[in-house]
Amino acid sequence: MPFYEYKCKDCGCNFEQLVSISEASKKQACPHCGKKNTEKQLSVFAAKSSATSFTAPAGGGFT
Ligand SMILES: [Zn+2]
């Protein structure tokens, strides 16, 4: 199962949760405040796994 990163809109914290694909789109309870006012962020691991075909500029090339 992949890790997904969530952001809690109530307390503003970010947390990672190990969830199945079918559960990923559901709201996860925040470990800090226990509320489910959370939003799924882009998966860090998914971004890493596709890094071979997509490489983001590391040094801020748009500045
Ligand atoms: Zn919270």
N, CA, C, O and the ligand as a Tripos MOL2 file, in Angstrom:
@<TRIPOS>MOLECULE
protein
  253   251    64     0     0
PROTEIN
NO_CHARGES

@<TRIPOS>ATOM
      1 N           0.8470   -1.2110    0.0000 N.3       1 MET1
      2 CA          0.0000    0.0000    0.0000 C.3       1 MET1
      3 C           0.8720    1.2480    0.0000 C.2       1 MET1
      4 O           1.9040    1.2960    0.6700 O.2       1 MET1
      5 N           0.4640    2.2210   -0.7310 N.am      2 PRO2
      6 CA          1.2640    3.4500   -0.8170 C.3       2 PRO2
      7 C           0.9750    4.4160    0.3220 C.2       2 PRO2
      8 O          -0.0820    4.3800    0.9530 O.2       2 PRO2
      9 N           1.9300    5.2600    0.5550 N.am      3 PHE3
     10 CA          1.7210    6.3640    1.4900 C.3       3 PHE3
     11 C           1.0910    7.5360    0.7500 C.2       3 PHE3
     12 O           1.4390    7.8250   -0.3950 O.2       3 PHE3
     13 N           0.1800    8.1880    1.4070 N.am      4 TYR4
     14 CA         -0.3770    9.4130    0.8520 C.3       4 TYR4
     15 C          -0.2040   10.5260    1.8610 C.2       4 TYR4
     16 O          -0.2730   10.3030    3.0690 O.2       4 TYR4
     17 N           0.0180   11.7120    1.3630 N.am      5 GLU5
     18 CA          0.1740   12.8550    2.2420 C.3       5 GLU5
     19 C          -1.1360   13.6420    2.2750 C.2       5 GLU5
     20 O          -1.7460   13.9290    1.2450 O.2       5 GLU5
     21 N          -1.5340   13.9700    3.4750 N.am      6 TYR6
     22 CA         -2.7700   14.7320    3.6600 C.3       6 TYR6
     23 C          -2.4770   16.0200    4.4060 C.2       6 TYR6
     24 O          -1.5330   16.1090    5.1910 O.2       6 TYR6
     25 N          -3.2930   16.9950    4.1450 N.am      7 LYS7
     26 CA         -3.1890   18.2450    4.8670 C.3       7 LYS7
     27 C          -4.5040   18.4820    5.5980 C.2       7 LYS7
     28 O          -5.5820   18.3820    5.0110 O.2       7 LYS7
     29 N          -4.3990   18.7950    6.8800 N.am      8 CYS8
     30 CA         -5.5850   19.0730    7.6740 C.3       8 CYS8
     31 C          -5.9270   20.5520    7.5710 C.2       8 CYS8
     32 O          -5.0970   21.4190    7.8440 O.2       8 CYS8
     33 N          -7.1670   20.8220    7.1710 N.am      9 LYS9
     34 CA         -7.5650   22.2180    7.0130 C.3       9 LYS9
     35 C          -7.9080   22.8600    8.3530 C.2       9 LYS9
     36 O          -7.9950   24.0830    8.4610 O.2       9 LYS9
     37 N          -8.0980   22.0400    9.3520 N.am     10 ASP10
     38 CA         -8.4650   22.5760   10.6570 C.3      10 ASP10
     39 C          -7.2560   23.0700   11.4340 C.2      10 ASP10
     40 O          -7.2460   24.2010   11.9200 O.2      10 ASP10
     41 N          -6.2380   22.2270   11.5540 N.am     11 CYS11
     42 CA         -5.0660   22.6350   12.3300 C.3      11 CYS11
     43 C          -3.8780   22.9450   11.4250 C.2      11 CYS11
     44 O          -2.8460   23.4220   11.8970 O.2      11 CYS11
     45 N          -4.0170   22.6770   10.1280 N.am     12 GLY12
     46 CA         -2.9910   23.0610    9.1800 C.3      12 GLY12
     47 C          -1.7950   22.1390    9.1140 C.2      12 GLY12
     48 O          -0.7980   22.4640    8.4700 O.2      12 GLY12
     49 N          -1.8770   21.0030    9.7650 N.am     13 CYS13
     50 CA         -0.7400   20.0870    9.7740 C.3      13 CYS13
     51 C          -0.7440   19.2020    8.5300 C.2      13 CYS13
     52 O          -1.7770   19.0030    7.8910 O.2      13 CYS13
     53 N           0.4110   18.6900    8.2120 N.am     14 ASN14
     54 CA          0.5220   17.6930    7.1700 C.3      14 ASN14
     55 C           0.8570   16.3610    7.8100 C.2      14 ASN14
     56 O           1.6240   16.3030    8.7710 O.2      14 ASN14
     57 N           0.2900   15.3010    7.2870 N.am     15 PHE15
     58 CA          0.6210   13.9810    7.8150 C.3      15 PHE15
     59 C           0.5460   12.9650    6.7010 C.2      15 PHE15
     60 O          -0.1620   13.1490    5.7110 O.2      15 PHE15
     61 N           1.2870   11.8920    6.8790 N.am     16 GLU16
     62 CA          1.2860   10.8220    5.8880 C.3      16 GLU16
     63 C           0.4950    9.6520    6.4320 C.2      16 GLU16
     64 O           0.5590    9.3280    7.6180 O.2      16 GLU16
     65 N          -0.2350    9.0380    5.5580 N.am     17 GLN17
     66 CA         -1.0900    7.9320    5.9590 C.3      17 GLN17
     67 C          -0.9050    6.7900    4.9810 C.2      17 GLN17
     68 O          -0.8930    6.9860    3.7660 O.2      17 GLN17
     69 N          -0.7590    5.5860    5.5350 N.am     18 LEU18
     70 CA         -0.6530    4.3990    4.6930 C.3      18 LEU18
     71 C          -2.0570    3.8860    4.4040 C.2      18 LEU18
     72 O          -2.7070    3.3090    5.2750 O.2      18 LEU18
     73 N          -2.5160    4.0990    3.1850 N.am     19 VAL19
     74 CA         -3.8790    3.7250    2.8400 C.3      19 VAL19
     75 C          -3.9090    2.9600    1.5280 C.2      19 VAL19
     76 O          -3.0280    3.1120    0.6820 O.2      19 VAL19
     77 N          -4.9280    2.1430    1.3750 N.am     20 SER20
     78 CA         -5.1110    1.4270    0.1190 C.3      20 SER20
     79 C          -5.6330    2.3800   -0.9490 C.2      20 SER20
     80 O          -6.1250    3.4680   -0.6480 O.2      20 SER20
     81 N          -5.5140    1.9530   -2.1910 N.am     21 ILE21
     82 CA         -5.9360    2.8020   -3.3040 C.3      21 ILE21
     83 C          -7.3970    3.2000   -3.1740 C.2      21 ILE21
     84 O          -7.7650    4.3460   -3.4320 O.2      21 ILE21
     85 N          -8.2220    2.2460   -2.7730 N.am     22 SER22
     86 CA         -9.6610    2.5130   -2.6740 C.3      22 SER22
     87 C          -9.9830    3.4740   -1.5370 C.2      22 SER22
     88 O         -11.0130    4.1460   -1.5590 O.2      22 SER22
     89 N          -9.0870    3.5380   -0.5290 N.am     23 GLU23
     90 CA         -9.3320    4.4120    0.6110 C.3      23 GLU23
     91 C          -8.6970    5.7830    0.4250 C.2      23 GLU23
     92 O          -8.9880    6.7170    1.1730 O.2      23 GLU23
     93 N          -7.8350    5.8990   -0.5680 N.am     24 ALA24
     94 CA         -7.0240    7.1040   -0.7070 C.3      24 ALA24
     95 C          -7.8510    8.3570   -0.9690 C.2      24 ALA24
     96 O          -7.5040    9.4470   -0.5150 O.2      24 ALA24
     97 N          -8.9410    8.1920   -1.7020 N.am     25 SER25
     98 CA         -9.7490    9.3590   -2.0510 C.3      25 SER25
     99 C         -10.6810    9.7680   -0.9210 C.2      25 SER25
    100 O         -11.2990   10.8320   -0.9590 O.2      25 SER25
    101 N         -10.7740    8.9090    0.0810 N.am     26 LYS26
    102 CA        -11.6200    9.2440    1.2210 C.3      26 LYS26
    103 C         -10.8600   10.1380    2.1830 C.2      26 LYS26
    104 O          -9.6290   10.1570    2.1990 O.2      26 LYS26
    105 N         -11.6010   10.8630    2.9690 N.am     27 LYS27
    106 CA        -10.9680   11.7510    3.9400 C.3      27 LYS27
    107 C         -10.4310   10.9390    5.1030 C.2      27 LYS27
    108 O         -11.1110   10.0720    5.6520 O.2      27 LYS27
    109 N          -9.2040   11.2380    5.4610 N.am     28 GLN28
    110 CA         -8.5590   10.5580    6.5680 C.3      28 GLN28
    111 C          -8.6070   11.4490    7.8080 C.2      28 GLN28
    112 O          -8.5260   12.6740    7.7190 O.2      28 GLN28
    113 N          -8.7360   10.8140    8.9380 N.am     29 ALA29
    114 CA         -8.7910   11.5700   10.1760 C.3      29 ALA29
    115 C          -7.4160   12.1350   10.5240 C.2      29 ALA29
    116 O          -6.4070   11.4340   10.4640 O.2      29 ALA29
    117 N          -7.3990   13.3980   10.8830 N.am     30 CYS30
    118 CA         -6.1550   14.0420   11.2730 C.3      30 CYS30
    119 C          -5.6500   13.4570   12.5940 C.2      30 CYS30
    120 O          -6.4100   13.3490   13.5560 O.2      30 CYS30
    121 N          -4.3700   13.0800   12.6420 N.am     31 PRO31
    122 CA         -3.8220   12.4990   13.8720 C.3      31 PRO31
    123 C          -3.6520   13.5270   14.9850 C.2      31 PRO31
    124 O          -3.4560   13.1650   16.1460 O.2      31 PRO31
    125 N          -3.7270   14.7920   14.6360 N.am     32 HIS32
    126 CA         -3.5190   15.8430   15.6300 C.3      32 HIS32
    127 C          -4.8240   16.2910   16.2740 C.2      32 HIS32
    128 O          -4.9240   16.3660   17.4980 O.2      32 HIS32
    129 N          -5.8130   16.5850   15.4560 N.am     33 CYS33
    130 CA         -7.0750   17.0830   16.0030 C.3      33 CYS33
    131 C          -8.2010   16.0690   15.8530 C.2      33 CYS33
    132 O          -9.2810   16.2650   16.4110 O.2      33 CYS33
    133 N          -7.9690   14.9890   15.1090 N.am     34 GLY34
    134 CA         -8.9550   13.9240   14.9920 C.3      34 GLY34
    135 C         -10.0890   14.2180   14.0360 C.2      34 GLY34
    136 O         -10.9910   13.3960   13.8740 O.2      34 GLY34
    137 N         -10.0590   15.3710   13.4020 N.am     35 LYS35
    138 CA        -11.1270   15.7120   12.4790 C.3      35 LYS35
    139 C         -10.8070   15.2140   11.0780 C.2      35 LYS35
    140 O          -9.6600   14.9080   10.7520 O.2      35 LYS35
    141 N         -11.8270   15.1430   10.2770 N.am     36 LYS36
    142 CA        -11.6340   14.6210    8.9190 C.3      36 LYS36
    143 C         -11.7130   15.7200    7.8730 C.2      36 LYS36
    144 O         -12.0440   15.4670    6.7140 O.2      36 LYS36
    145 N         -11.4150   16.9080    8.2800 N.am     37 ASN37
    146 CA        -11.3940   18.0290    7.3440 C.3      37 ASN37
    147 C         -10.0260   18.0750    6.6760 C.2      37 ASN37
    148 O          -9.2720   19.0370    6.8160 O.2      37 ASN37
    149 N          -9.7310   17.0000    5.9430 N.am     38 THR38
    150 CA         -8.3990   16.8450    5.3690 C.3      38 THR38
    151 C          -8.4710   16.7830    3.8500 C.2      38 THR38
    152 O          -9.5190   16.5160    3.2630 O.2      38 THR38
    153 N          -7.3480   17.0330    3.2510 N.am     39 GLU39
    154 CA         -7.2710   17.0710    1.7980 C.3      39 GLU39
    155 C          -6.0380   16.2980    1.3560 C.2      39 GLU39
    156 O          -4.9490   16.4890    1.8960 O.2      39 GLU39
    157 N          -6.2150   15.4200    0.3690 N.am     40 LYS40
    158 CA         -5.0970   14.6090   -0.0880 C.3      40 LYS40
    159 C          -4.1310   15.4550   -0.9090 C.2      40 LYS40
    160 O          -4.5370   16.1980   -1.8030 O.2      40 LYS40
    161 N          -2.8620   15.3280   -0.5930 N.am     41 GLN41
    162 CA         -1.8420   16.0280   -1.3520 C.3      41 GLN41
    163 C          -1.2520   15.0910   -2.4020 C.2      41 GLN41
    164 O          -1.5490   13.8960   -2.4150 O.2      41 GLN41
    165 N          -0.4400   15.6250   -3.2550 N.am     42 LEU42
    166 CA          0.2170   14.7990   -4.2530 C.3      42 LEU42
    167 C           1.1580   13.8180   -3.5680 C.2      42 LEU42
    168 O           1.9130   14.1840   -2.6670 O.2      42 LEU42
    169 N           1.1010   12.6000   -4.0000 N.am     43 SER43
    170 CA          1.9050   11.5710   -3.3740 C.3      43 SER43
    171 C           3.3910   11.7970   -3.6340 C.2      43 SER43
    172 O           3.8200   11.9760   -4.7730 O.2      43 SER43
    173 N           4.1630   11.7840   -2.5520 N.am     44 VAL44
    174 CA          5.5990   11.9800   -2.6640 C.3      44 VAL44
    175 C           6.2340   10.7900   -3.3690 C.2      44 VAL44
    176 O           7.1500   10.9420   -4.1770 O.2      44 VAL44
    177 N           5.7330    9.6140   -3.0490 N.am     45 PHE45
    178 CA          6.3360    8.4120   -3.6070 C.3      45 PHE45
    179 C           6.0130    8.2550   -5.0890 C.2      45 PHE45
    180 O           6.8360    7.7630   -5.8600 O.2      45 PHE45
    181 N           4.8350    8.6670   -5.4760 N.am     46 ALA46
    182 CA          4.4740    8.6030   -6.8820 C.3      46 ALA46
    183 C           5.3520    9.5390   -7.7000 C.2      46 ALA46
    184 O           5.7400    9.2240   -8.8250 O.2      46 ALA46
    185 N           5.6610   10.7030   -7.1150 N.am     47 ALA47
    186 CA          6.5080   11.6610   -7.8110 C.3      47 ALA47
    187 C           7.9280   11.1150   -7.9540 C.2      47 ALA47
    188 O           8.5920   11.3300   -8.9670 O.2      47 ALA47
    189 N           8.3770   10.4060   -6.9180 N.am     48 LYS48
    190 CA          9.7310    9.8460   -6.9680 C.3      48 LYS48
    191 C           9.8340    8.7250   -7.9930 C.2      48 LYS48
    192 O          10.8370    8.6000   -8.6960 O.2      48 LYS48
    193 N           8.7780    7.9050   -8.0720 N.am     49 SER49
    194 CA          8.8300    6.7470   -8.9520 C.3      49 SER49
    195 C           8.8320    7.1640  -10.4260 C.2      49 SER49
    196 O           9.3280    6.4350  -11.2850 O.2      49 SER49
    197 N           8.2720    8.3410  -10.7070 N.am     50 SER50
    198 CA          8.2320    8.8010  -12.0820 C.3      50 SER50
    199 C           9.3380    9.8100  -12.3780 C.2      50 SER50
    200 O           9.3000   10.5090  -13.3900 O.2      50 SER50
    201 N          10.3190    9.8760  -11.4840 N.am     51 ALA51
    202 CA         11.3730   10.8700  -11.6170 C.3      51 ALA51
    203 C          12.2690   10.5940  -12.8120 C.2      51 ALA51
    204 O          12.9610   11.4940  -13.2890 O.2      51 ALA51
    205 N          12.2620    9.3610  -13.3010 N.am     52 THR52
    206 CA         13.1210    9.0340  -14.4360 C.3      52 THR52
    207 C          12.6130    9.6840  -15.7200 C.2      52 THR52
    208 O          13.3950   10.0530  -16.5960 O.2      52 THR52
    209 N          11.2940    9.8150  -15.8140 N.am     53 SER53
    210 CA         10.7250   10.3970  -17.0220 C.3      53 SER53
    211 C          10.4070   11.8850  -16.8440 C.2      53 SER53
    212 O          10.2100   12.6130  -17.8170 O.2      53 SER53
    213 N          10.3620   12.3090  -15.6100 N.am     54 PHE54
    214 CA         10.0750   13.7160  -15.3460 C.3      54 PHE54
    215 C          11.0180   14.2460  -14.2800 C.2      54 PHE54
    216 O          10.9490   13.8230  -13.1250 O.2      54 PHE54
    217 N          11.8870   15.1530  -14.6480 N.am     55 THR55
    218 CA         12.8070   15.7170  -13.6740 C.3      55 THR55
    219 C          12.5350   17.1940  -13.4980 C.2      55 THR55
    220 O          12.6330   17.9760  -14.4440 O.2      55 THR55
    221 N          12.1970   17.5630  -12.2960 N.am     56 ALA56
    222 CA         11.9560   18.9570  -11.9880 C.3      56 ALA56
    223 C          13.2750   19.6790  -11.7430 C.2      56 ALA56
    224 O          14.2050   19.0950  -11.1870 O.2      56 ALA56
    225 N          13.3640   20.9090  -12.1400 N.am     57 PRO57
    226 CA         14.6010   21.6760  -11.8820 C.3      57 PRO57
    227 C          14.8690   21.8120  -10.3980 C.2      57 PRO57
    228 O          14.0080   22.2650   -9.6430 O.2      57 PRO57
    229 N          16.0580   21.4230   -9.9810 N.am     58 ALA58
    230 CA         16.3550   21.3980   -8.5450 C.3      58 ALA58
    231 C          16.7760   22.7830   -8.0290 C.2      58 ALA58
    232 O          16.5910   23.1040   -6.8550 O.2      58 ALA58
    233 N          17.3230   23.5590   -8.8920 N.am     59 GLY59
    234 CA         17.8750   24.8350   -8.4240 C.3      59 GLY59
    235 C          16.9870   26.0310   -8.6820 C.2      59 GLY59
    236 O          17.4570   27.1690   -8.6490 O.2      59 GLY59
    237 N          15.7150   25.7970   -8.9390 N.am     60 GLY60
    238 CA         14.7960   26.8970   -9.1880 C.3      60 GLY60
    239 C          15.1150   27.6200  -10.4920 C.2      60 GLY60
    240 O          15.5060   28.7880  -10.4870 O.2      60 GLY60
    241 N          14.9450   26.9210  -11.5990 N.am     61 GLY61
    242 CA         15.3540   27.4530  -12.8890 C.3      61 GLY61
    243 C          14.4880   28.5840  -13.4110 C.2      61 GLY61
    244 O          14.8150   29.1980  -14.4270 O.2      61 GLY61
    245 N          13.3750   28.8710  -12.7210 N.am     62 PHE62
    246 CA         12.4630   29.8860  -13.2190 C.3      62 PHE62
    247 C          12.6800   31.2440  -12.5840 C.2      62 PHE62
    248 O          11.9510   32.1940  -12.8700 O.2      62 PHE62
    249 N          13.6640   31.3350  -11.7350 N.am     63 THR63
    250 CA         13.8770   32.6160  -11.0400 C.3      63 THR63
    251 C          14.6480   33.5830  -11.9040 C.2      63 THR63
    252 O          14.9190   34.7080  -11.4820 O.2      63 THR63
    253 ZN         -5.7910   18.5420   12.3170 Zn       64 ZN64
@<TRIPOS>BOND
     1     1     2 1
     2     2     3 1
     3     3     4 2
     4     3     5 am
     5     5     6 1
     6     6     7 1
     7     7     8 2
     8     7     9 am
     9     9    10 1
    10    10    11 1
    11    11    12 2
    12    11    13 am
    13    13    14 1
    14    14    15 1
    15    15    16 2
    16    15    17 am
    17    17    18 1
    18    18    19 1
    19    19    20 2
    20    19    21 am
    21    21    22 1
    22    22    23 1
    23    23    24 2
    24    23    25 am
    25    25    26 1
    26    26    27 1
    27    27    28 2
    28    27    29 am
    29    29    30 1
    30    30    31 1
    31    31    32 2
    32    31    33 am
    33    33    34 1
    34    34    35 1
    35    35    36 2
    36    35    37 am
    37    37    38 1
    38    38    39 1
    39    39    40 2
    40    39    41 am
    41    41    42 1
    42    42    43 1
    43    43    44 2
    44    43    45 am
    45    45    46 1
    46    46    47 1
    47    47    48 2
    48    47    49 am
    49    49    50 1
    50    50    51 1
    51    51    52 2
    52    51    53 am
    53    53    54 1
    54    54    55 1
    55    55    56 2
    56    55    57 am
    57    57    58 1
    58    58    59 1
    59    59    60 2
    60    59    61 am
    61    61    62 1
    62    62    63 1
    63    63    64 2
    64    63    65 am
    65    65    66 1
    66    66    67 1
    67    67    68 2
    68    67    69 am
    69    69    70 1
    70    70    71 1
    71    71    72 2
    72    71    73 am
    73    73    74 1
    74    74    75 1
    75    75    76 2
    76    75    77 am
    77    77    78 1
    78    78    79 1
    79    79    80 2
    80    79    81 am
    81    81    82 1
    82    82    83 1
    83    83    84 2
    84    83    85 am
    85    85    86 1
    86    86    87 1
    87    87    88 2
    88    87    89 am
    89    89    90 1
    90    90    91 1
    91    91    92 2
    92    91    93 am
    93    93    94 1
    94    94    95 1
    95    95    96 2
    96    95    97 am
    97    97    98 1
    98    98    99 1
    99    99   100 2
   100    99   101 am
   101   101   102 1
   102   102   103 1
   103   103   104 2
   104   103   105 am
   105   105   106 1
   106   106   107 1
   107   107   108 2
   108   107   109 am
   109   109   110 1
   110   110   111 1
   111   111   112 2
   112   111   113 am
   113   113   114 1
   114   114   115 1
   115   115   116 2
   116   115   117 am
   117   117   118 1
   118   118   119 1
   119   119   120 2
   120   119   121 am
   121   121   122 1
   122   122   123 1
   123   123   124 2
   124   123   125 am
   125   125   126 1
   126   126   127 1
   127   127   128 2
   128   127   129 am
   129   129   130 1
   130   130   131 1
   131   131   132 2
   132   131   133 am
   133   133   134 1
   134   134   135 1
   135   135   136 2
   136   135   137 am
   137   137   138 1
   138   138   139 1
   139   139   140 2
   140   139   141 am
   141   141   142 1
   142   142   143 1
   143   143   144 2
   144   143   145 am
   145   145   146 1
   146   146   147 1
   147   147   148 2
   148   147   149 am
   149   149   150 1
   150   150   151 1
   151   151   152 2
   152   151   153 am
   153   153   154 1
   154   154   155 1
   155   155   156 2
   156   155   157 am
   157   157   158 1
   158   158   159 1
   159   159   160 2
   160   159   161 am
   161   161   162 1
   162   162   163 1
   163   163   164 2
   164   163   165 am
   165   165   166 1
   166   166   167 1
   167   167   168 2
   168   167   169 am
   169   169   170 1
   170   170   171 1
   171   171   172 2
   172   171   173 am
   173   173   174 1
   174   174   175 1
   175   175   176 2
   176   175   177 am
   177   177   178 1
   178   178   179 1
   179   179   180 2
   180   179   181 am
   181   181   182 1
   182   182   183 1
   183   183   184 2
   184   183   185 am
   185   185   186 1
   186   186   187 1
   187   187   188 2
   188   187   189 am
   189   189   190 1
   190   190   191 1
   191   191   192 2
   192   191   193 am
   193   193   194 1
   194   194   195 1
   195   195   196 2
   196   195   197 am
   197   197   198 1
   198   198   199 1
   199   199   200 2
   200   199   201 am
   201   201   202 1
   202   202   203 1
   203   203   204 2
   204   203   205 am
   205   205   206 1
   206   206   207 1
   207   207   208 2
   208   207   209 am
   209   209   210 1
   210   210   211 1
   211   211   212 2
   212   211   213 am
   213   213   214 1
   214   214   215 1
   215   215   216 2
   216   215   217 am
   217   217   218 1
   218   218   219 1
   219   219   220 2
   220   219   221 am
   221   221   222 1
   222   222   223 1
   223   223   224 2
   224   223   225 am
   225   225   226 1
   226   226   227 1
   227   227   228 2
   228   227   229 am
   229   229   230 1
   230   230   231 1
   231   231   232 2
   232   231   233 am
   233   233   234 1
   234   234   235 1
   235   235   236 2
   236   235   237 am
   237   237   238 1
   238   238   239 1
   239   239   240 2
   240   239   241 am
   241   241   242 1
   242   242   243 1
   243   243   244 2
   244   243   245 am
   245   245   246 1
   246   246   247 1
   247   247   248 2
   248   247   249 am
   249   249   250 1
   250   250   251 1
   251   251   252 2
@<TRIPOS>SUBSTRUCTURE
     1 MET1         2 RESIDUE 1 A MET
     2 PRO2         6 RESIDUE 1 A PRO
     3 PHE3        10 RESIDUE 1 A PHE
     4 TYR4        14 RESIDUE 1 A TYR
     5 GLU5        18 RESIDUE 1 A GLU
     6 TYR6        22 RESIDUE 1 A TYR
     7 LYS7        26 RESIDUE 1 A LYS
     8 CYS8        30 RESIDUE 1 A CYS
     9 LYS9        34 RESIDUE 1 A LYS
    10 ASP10       38 RESIDUE 1 A ASP
    11 CYS11       42 RESIDUE 1 A CYS
    12 GLY12       46 RESIDUE 1 A GLY
    13 CYS13       50 RESIDUE 1 A CYS
    14 ASN14       54 RESIDUE 1 A ASN
    15 PHE15       58 RESIDUE 1 A PHE
    16 GLU16       62 RESIDUE 1 A GLU
    17 GLN17       66 RESIDUE 1 A GLN
    18 LEU18       70 RESIDUE 1 A LEU
    19 VAL19       74 RESIDUE 1 A VAL
    20 SER20       78 RESIDUE 1 A SER
    21 ILE21       82 RESIDUE 1 A ILE
    22 SER22       86 RESIDUE 1 A SER
    23 GLU23       90 RESIDUE 1 A GLU
    24 ALA24       94 RESIDUE 1 A ALA
    25 SER25       98 RESIDUE 1 A SER
    26 LYS26      102 RESIDUE 1 A LYS
    27 LYS27      106 RESIDUE 1 A LYS
    28 GLN28      110 RESIDUE 1 A GLN
    29 ALA29      114 RESIDUE 1 A ALA
    30 CYS30      118 RESIDUE 1 A CYS
    31 PRO31      122 RESIDUE 1 A PRO
    32 HIS32      126 RESIDUE 1 A HIS
    33 CYS33      130 RESIDUE 1 A CYS
    34 GLY34      134 RESIDUE 1 A GLY
    35 LYS35      138 RESIDUE 1 A LYS
    36 LYS36      142 RESIDUE 1 A LYS
    37 ASN37      146 RESIDUE 1 A ASN
    38 THR38      150 RESIDUE 1 A THR
    39 GLU39      154 RESIDUE 1 A GLU
    40 LYS40      158 RESIDUE 1 A LYS
    41 GLN41      162 RESIDUE 1 A GLN
    42 LEU42      166 RESIDUE 1 A LEU
    43 SER43      170 RESIDUE 1 A SER
    44 VAL44      174 RESIDUE 1 A VAL
    45 PHE45      178 RESIDUE 1 A PHE
    46 ALA46      182 RESIDUE 1 A ALA
    47 ALA47      186 RESIDUE 1 A ALA
    48 LYS48      190 RESIDUE 1 A LYS
    49 SER49      194 RESIDUE 1 A SER
    50 SER50      198 RESIDUE 1 A SER
    51 ALA51      202 RESIDUE 1 A ALA
    52 THR52      206 RESIDUE 1 A THR
    53 SER53      210 RESIDUE 1 A SER
    54 PHE54      214 RESIDUE 1 A PHE
    55 THR55      218 RESIDUE 1 A THR
    56 ALA56      222 RESIDUE 1 A ALA
    57 PRO57      226 RESIDUE 1 A PRO
    58 ALA58      230 RESIDUE 1 A ALA
    59 GLY59      234 RESIDUE 1 A GLY
    60 GLY60      238 RESIDUE 1 A GLY
    61 GLY61      242 RESIDUE 1 A GLY
    62 PHE62      246 RESIDUE 1 A PHE
    63 THR63      250 RESIDUE 1 A THR
    64 ZN64       253 GROUP 0 **** ****
